[in-house]
Amino acid sequence: MRHRRNRTKLGRPADHRKALIRNLATSLALHGKISTTTAKAKALISFYEHLLALTRGEKESMNAIRIVKRHLFTIPAQKAFIERLKNLKGDYGWLRATKLGPRDGDGAEISQIEFVESSS
């Protein structure tokens, strides 16, 4: 059953939406921070923190590497994700979304997603 399993559709078919989120996740793994619309940012944070939580318990295992390879496109992005995974502390809240204001062309709300640096 799918009770209360809501997902942001982003105005796209399922395969296009999946590719979009995977592209955003790949860019976030490579660069550490990206700017995108607020709706896409919320969907990406949900996807990326779930991926981090799936692989967090098994940082060096082959299972974690297989999970990452299933979700991120490029090998450099996969390696960057595993390196970031080693430095995680805490149970959640690894990403931060900061609203930057409206985009010049169409006025869409823009947010920046970045990794939260843990101080300890």
Backbone as a chain_set.jsonl record, in Angstrom:
{"seq": "MRHRRNRTKLGRPADHRKALIRNLATSLALHGKISTTTAKAKALISFYEHLLALTRGEKESMNAIRIVKRHLFTIPAQKAFIERLKNLKGDYGWLRATKLGPRDGDGAEISQIEFVESSS", "coords": {"N": [[0.819, -1.182, 0.0], [0.313, 2.306, -0.521], [-0.033, 4.32, 1.361], [0.093, 7.625, 2.451], [2.473, 8.204, 1.122], [3.76, 10.507, -0.188], [5.216, 12.282, -2.895], [7.249, 14.747, -4.318], [6.417, 15.963, -7.45], [7.426, 17.71, -9.336], [6.517, 18.557, -11.808], [7.084, 16.784, -13.89], [7.482, 13.738, -15.854], [7.937, 10.423, -14.41], [10.417, 9.122, -15.093], [11.944, 11.241, -16.092], [12.005, 12.9, -13.85], [13.42, 11.275, -12.031], [15.919, 11.137, -13.308], [16.607, 13.848, -13.226], [16.855, 14.347, -10.434], [18.944, 12.587, -9.854], [20.984, 13.728, -11.41], [21.253, 16.224, -10.111], [22.067, 15.299, -7.593], [24.498, 14.091, -8.262], [25.964, 16.35, -9.078], [25.995, 17.746, -6.653], [27.498, 16.003, -5.063], [29.964, 16.171, -6.362], [30.683, 18.938, -6.279], [30.04, 19.987, -3.775], [28.347, 22.128, -3.119], [25.382, 23.494, -4.541], [23.233, 25.54, -6.6], [19.78, 25.833, -7.034], [16.25, 25.649, -7.895], [13.849, 26.161, -5.256], [11.914, 24.135, -4.913], [13.079, 21.944, -6.253], [15.327, 21.744, -4.666], [14.305, 20.928, -2.178], [13.327, 18.387, -2.86], [15.731, 17.186, -3.604], [17.232, 17.25, -1.211], [15.779, 15.484, 0.376], [16.141, 13.075, -1.09], [18.98, 12.849, -1.093], [19.788, 12.863, 1.614], [18.535, 10.551, 2.422], [19.987, 8.698, 0.913], [22.521, 9.081, 2.078], [21.943, 8.174, 4.675], [21.363, 5.503, 4.157], [23.853, 4.454, 3.445], [25.524, 5.114, 5.517], [26.07, 3.473, 7.783], [27.8, 1.572, 6.835], [30.465, 2.351, 5.932], [32.863, 1.646, 4.571], [32.261, -0.645, 3.23], [31.524, -2.98, 0.574], [28.847, -3.074, -0.029], [27.893, -0.49, 0.521], [29.236, 0.929, -1.458], [28.089, -0.2, -3.735], [25.442, 0.657, -3.432], [25.773, 3.42, -3.719], [26.781, 3.541, -6.343], [24.53, 2.793, -7.711], [22.949, 5.029, -7.552], [24.318, 7.433, -8.196], [25.789, 9.124, -11.004], [28.511, 9.437, -12.116], [31.912, 8.226, -11.819], [33.874, 9.905, -10.444], [32.062, 11.41, -8.87], [30.953, 9.416, -7.287], [33.204, 8.601, -5.817], [33.754, 10.992, -4.446], [31.45, 11.177, -2.905], [31.727, 8.936, -1.2], [34.034, 9.717, 0.186], [33.074, 11.994, 1.554], [31.237, 10.715, 3.109], [32.734, 9.398, 5.007], [33.383, 11.389, 6.824], [31.116, 12.109, 8.208], [29.103, 13.142, 10.939], [26.781, 12.583, 13.551], [23.186, 11.917, 13.307], [21.444, 12.92, 11.406], [20.64, 15.757, 9.276], [22.668, 16.697, 7.517], [22.787, 18.301, 5.332], [22.225, 21.65, 4.158], [19.844, 24.03, 3.214], [19.695, 27.147, 1.793], [17.85, 29.983, 1.191], [18.143, 32.066, -1.622], [16.834, 34.059, -2.96], [14.773, 35.559, -5.597], [15.016, 34.349, -8.985], [16.469, 36.0, -11.801], [15.402, 35.803, -14.458], [12.769, 34.491, -14.502], [11.729, 34.805, -11.995], [11.646, 32.714, -10.207], [12.017, 31.104, -7.047], [15.194, 30.736, -5.664], [17.459, 28.423, -4.217], [20.305, 27.525, -2.277], [22.113, 24.6, -1.847], [24.105, 22.973, 0.484], [26.758, 21.2, 2.147], [26.723, 20.674, 5.65], [29.155, 21.753, 7.767], [30.632, 19.963, 10.275], [31.607, 20.865, 13.536], [32.96, 19.414, 15.459]], "CA": [[0.0, 0.0, 0.0], [1.075, 3.528, -0.655], [-0.617, 5.33, 2.225], [0.904, 8.774, 2.871], [3.766, 8.173, 0.449], [3.735, 11.625, -1.127], [6.482, 12.6, -3.521], [7.164, 15.942, -5.142], [6.454, 15.53, -8.844], [8.229, 18.684, -10.075], [5.956, 18.799, -13.137], [7.803, 15.949, -14.861], [7.214, 12.304, -15.756], [8.75, 9.738, -13.402], [11.788, 8.875, -15.535], [12.616, 12.537, -16.178], [12.206, 13.341, -12.471], [14.486, 10.455, -11.463], [17.175, 11.574, -13.917], [16.887, 15.183, -12.714], [17.335, 14.241, -9.058], [20.257, 11.942, -9.901], [21.925, 14.73, -11.911], [21.497, 17.181, -9.035], [22.839, 14.601, -6.555], [25.856, 13.935, -8.788], [26.607, 17.664, -8.996], [26.214, 18.062, -5.241], [28.613, 15.183, -4.589], [31.206, 16.66, -6.958], [31.018, 20.328, -5.989], [29.824, 20.333, -2.375], [27.182, 22.997, -3.025], [24.777, 23.847, -5.825], [22.075, 26.416, -6.551], [18.671, 25.356, -7.841], [14.994, 26.169, -7.376], [13.541, 25.675, -3.914], [11.197, 22.861, -5.006], [14.066, 20.915, -6.575], [16.217, 21.622, -3.511], [13.625, 20.112, -1.168], [13.312, 17.007, -3.348], [17.109, 16.691, -3.579], [17.64, 17.007, 0.172], [15.121, 14.252, 0.795], [16.81, 11.968, -1.77], [20.399, 12.756, -0.748], [19.932, 12.453, 3.011], [18.168, 9.134, 2.477], [21.141, 7.964, 0.398], [23.55, 9.134, 3.124], [21.523, 7.326, 5.786], [21.481, 4.108, 3.725], [25.245, 4.024, 3.344], [26.307, 5.616, 6.649], [26.492, 2.414, 8.685], [28.756, 0.667, 6.186], [31.239, 3.346, 5.194], [33.916, 1.08, 3.737], [31.859, -1.935, 2.692], [31.149, -3.05, -0.839], [27.423, -2.797, -0.148], [27.738, 0.965, 0.445], [29.711, 1.338, -2.778], [27.075, -0.621, -4.702], [24.286, 1.546, -3.285], [26.149, 4.707, -4.302], [26.871, 3.381, -7.799], [23.177, 2.684, -8.233], [22.245, 6.303, -7.504], [25.084, 8.556, -8.743], [26.157, 8.818, -12.38], [29.909, 9.375, -12.508], [32.856, 7.645, -10.865], [34.377, 10.926, -9.514], [31.008, 11.759, -7.919], [30.839, 8.303, -6.35], [34.353, 8.669, -4.915], [33.578, 12.163, -3.584], [30.401, 10.837, -1.954], [32.29, 8.026, -0.198], [34.944, 10.503, 1.028], [32.251, 12.799, 2.463], [30.557, 9.788, 4.008], [33.654, 9.051, 6.098], [33.496, 12.502, 7.756], [29.812, 12.472, 8.759], [28.837, 12.997, 12.367], [25.364, 12.772, 13.847], [22.238, 10.999, 12.683], [20.71, 13.567, 10.321], [20.944, 17.178, 9.153], [23.974, 16.85, 6.879], [22.666, 19.282, 4.257], [21.559, 22.908, 4.495], [19.301, 24.778, 2.08], [19.586, 28.568, 2.098], [17.155, 30.7, 0.111], [18.951, 33.158, -2.167], [15.976, 35.082, -3.542], [14.198, 35.203, -6.892], [15.86, 34.29, -10.174], [16.235, 37.184, -12.627], [14.616, 35.583, -15.663], [11.355, 34.175, -14.322], [11.303, 35.083, -10.635], [11.557, 31.499, -9.391], [12.795, 31.149, -5.804], [16.437, 29.978, -5.784], [18.068, 27.997, -2.961], [21.631, 26.918, -2.364], [22.252, 23.42, -1.0], [25.509, 22.733, 0.813], [27.009, 20.317, 3.276], [26.936, 21.326, 6.935], [30.456, 21.377, 8.326], [30.525, 19.69, 11.702], [32.733, 21.506, 14.208], [33.713, 18.496, 16.302]], "C": [[0.863, 1.246, 0.0], [0.55, 4.639, 0.242], [0.421, 6.364, 2.644], [2.312, 8.764, 2.287], [3.789, 9.267, -0.609], [5.141, 11.892, -1.651], [6.278, 13.847, -4.367], [7.346, 15.546, -6.597], [7.232, 16.465, -9.744], [7.757, 18.899, -11.503], [6.608, 17.978, -14.235], [7.325, 14.512, -14.764], [8.238, 11.62, -14.834], [10.198, 9.537, -13.845], [12.595, 10.168, -15.646], [12.941, 13.072, -14.781], [13.356, 12.573, -11.806], [15.85, 10.882, -12.01], [17.575, 12.96, -13.4], [17.476, 15.116, -11.303], [18.712, 13.588, -9.021], [21.32, 12.902, -10.423], [22.265, 15.748, -10.83], [22.348, 16.551, -7.934], [24.285, 14.399, -6.992], [26.615, 15.25, -8.71], [26.907, 18.054, -7.554], [27.388, 17.257, -4.674], [29.937, 15.708, -5.118], [31.626, 18.016, -6.405], [30.816, 20.744, -4.535], [28.688, 21.297, -2.138], [26.698, 23.344, -4.419], [23.621, 24.807, -5.574], [21.019, 25.893, -7.504], [17.386, 25.941, -7.277], [14.669, 25.512, -6.037], [12.822, 24.33, -3.953], [12.158, 21.716, -5.309], [15.009, 20.688, -5.4], [15.591, 20.739, -2.441], [13.599, 18.645, -1.581], [14.711, 16.397, -3.275], [17.563, 16.39, -2.161], [17.032, 15.717, 0.691], [15.837, 13.034, 0.208], [18.224, 11.762, -1.232], [20.597, 12.332, 0.704], [19.507, 11.005, 3.201], [19.325, 8.267, 1.983], [22.285, 7.946, 1.422], [23.201, 8.199, 4.277], [21.644, 5.845, 5.423], [22.916, 3.607, 3.81], [26.072, 4.359, 4.575], [26.842, 4.513, 7.545], [27.608, 1.555, 8.129], [29.711, 1.468, 5.327], [32.262, 2.751, 4.235], [33.478, -0.192, 3.011], [31.503, -1.853, 1.207], [29.669, -2.751, -1.029], [27.176, -1.296, -0.256], [28.152, 1.467, -0.93], [28.693, 0.96, -3.852], [25.842, 0.285, -4.641], [24.582, 2.889, -3.94], [26.211, 4.61, -5.817], [25.498, 3.276, -8.441], [22.504, 4.044, -8.361], [23.0, 7.485, -8.1], [25.686, 8.159, -10.08], [27.641, 8.576, -12.603], [30.788, 8.796, -11.404], [33.469, 8.711, -9.952], [33.336, 11.352, -8.475], [30.845, 10.659, -6.875], [31.987, 8.325, -5.345], [34.229, 9.848, -3.954], [32.51, 11.891, -2.527], [30.947, 9.943, -0.845], [33.245, 8.772, 0.73], [34.161, 11.367, 2.019], [31.577, 11.929, 3.501], [31.422, 9.45, 5.215], [33.682, 10.133, 7.175], [32.179, 12.883, 8.427], [29.758, 12.237, 10.258], [27.359, 13.256, 12.584], [24.486, 11.831, 13.048], [21.501, 11.593, 11.495], [21.17, 15.014, 10.246], [22.289, 17.451, 8.521], [23.963, 17.91, 5.784], [21.919, 20.515, 4.758], [21.077, 23.547, 3.208], [19.095, 26.222, 2.525], [18.912, 29.254, 0.915], [17.966, 31.915, -0.309], [18.115, 34.287, -2.752], [15.463, 34.662, -4.902], [15.245, 35.205, -8.014], [15.488, 35.451, -11.09], [15.265, 36.918, -13.78], [13.134, 35.4, -15.419], [10.857, 34.384, -12.893], [11.165, 33.867, -9.756], [12.471, 31.625, -8.174], [13.999, 30.215, -5.937], [16.972, 29.649, -4.391], [19.432, 27.398, -3.248], [21.68, 25.767, -1.375], [23.733, 23.195, -0.774], [25.596, 21.785, 1.991], [27.251, 21.133, 4.53], [28.257, 20.819, 7.481], [30.291, 21.156, 9.822], [31.787, 20.19, 12.394], [33.538, 20.537, 15.059], [34.058, 17.215, 15.597]], "O": [[2.002, 1.231, 0.466], [0.686, 5.812, -0.108], [1.496, 6.015, 3.132], [3.243, 9.273, 2.911], [3.832, 8.974, -1.804], [6.126, 11.742, -0.928], [5.263, 13.988, -5.049], [8.315, 14.871, -6.943], [7.663, 16.055, -10.822], [8.527, 19.38, -12.334], [6.682, 18.418, -15.382], [6.818, 14.096, -13.722], [9.283, 12.193, -14.527], [11.117, 9.758, -13.056], [13.785, 10.192, -15.333], [14.016, 13.627, -14.556], [14.17, 13.165, -11.098], [16.822, 10.977, -11.26], [18.756, 13.214, -13.164], [18.486, 15.76, -11.019], [19.564, 13.997, -8.232], [22.447, 12.893, -9.929], [23.431, 16.098, -10.65], [23.25, 17.198, -7.401], [25.2, 14.523, -6.178], [27.782, 15.269, -8.32], [27.958, 18.629, -7.27], [28.179, 17.781, -3.89], [30.936, 15.694, -4.399], [32.799, 18.221, -6.095], [31.369, 21.757, -4.106], [28.106, 21.294, -1.053], [27.486, 23.472, -5.356], [23.094, 24.878, -4.463], [21.319, 25.548, -8.647], [17.425, 26.658, -6.278], [15.166, 24.428, -5.734], [13.089, 23.468, -3.116], [12.07, 20.648, -4.703], [15.443, 19.561, -5.163], [16.27, 19.893, -1.859], [13.822, 17.76, -0.754], [14.861, 15.227, -2.926], [18.217, 15.373, -1.93], [17.702, 14.943, 1.373], [16.109, 12.071, 0.923], [18.623, 10.633, -0.946], [21.481, 11.527, 0.997], [20.058, 10.304, 4.05], [19.612, 7.222, 2.566], [22.938, 6.919, 1.61], [24.074, 7.505, 4.797], [21.986, 5.023, 6.273], [23.16, 2.466, 4.201], [27.221, 3.927, 4.672], [27.971, 4.612, 8.024], [28.296, 0.872, 8.888], [29.759, 1.278, 4.112], [32.498, 3.322, 3.171], [34.26, -0.759, 2.247], [31.22, -0.779, 0.675], [29.271, -2.231, -2.071], [26.334, -0.868, -1.045], [27.492, 2.334, -1.502], [28.464, 1.732, -4.783], [25.27, 0.636, -5.673], [23.732, 3.437, -4.642], [25.737, 5.511, -6.509], [25.331, 3.638, -9.605], [21.597, 4.213, -9.175], [22.365, 8.468, -8.481], [26.054, 7.001, -10.28], [28.0, 7.581, -13.234], [30.457, 8.865, -10.22], [33.583, 8.454, -8.754], [33.685, 11.625, -7.326], [30.621, 10.95, -5.7], [31.773, 8.095, -4.155], [34.562, 9.723, -2.776], [32.645, 12.323, -1.383], [30.659, 10.172, 0.33], [33.273, 8.501, 1.93], [34.534, 11.463, 3.188], [31.368, 12.352, 4.638], [30.909, 9.24, 6.314], [33.975, 9.831, 8.332], [32.126, 13.882, 9.145], [30.299, 11.257, 10.771], [26.754, 14.06, 11.876], [24.966, 11.053, 12.223], [20.983, 10.852, 10.658], [21.991, 15.453, 11.051], [22.992, 18.363, 8.955], [25.023, 18.368, 5.355], [21.089, 20.431, 5.663], [21.812, 23.602, 2.222], [18.406, 26.486, 3.511], [19.354, 29.118, -0.226], [18.421, 32.694, 0.528], [18.642, 35.368, -3.013], [15.69, 33.528, -5.325], [16.216, 35.961, -7.984], [14.323, 35.846, -11.151], [14.39, 37.742, -14.045], [12.316, 36.07, -16.049], [9.679, 34.162, -12.613], [10.619, 33.966, -8.657], [13.564, 32.183, -8.263], [13.844, 29.043, -6.28], [16.941, 30.491, -3.494], [19.677, 26.84, -4.317], [21.332, 25.93, -0.206], [24.525, 23.22, -1.716], [24.633, 21.595, 2.733], [27.912, 22.17, 4.481], [28.459, 19.615, 7.639], [29.863, 22.054, 10.547], [32.898, 19.971, 11.911], [34.699, 20.814, 15.357], [34.695, 16.34, 16.184]]}, "num_chains": 1, "name": "protein.A"}
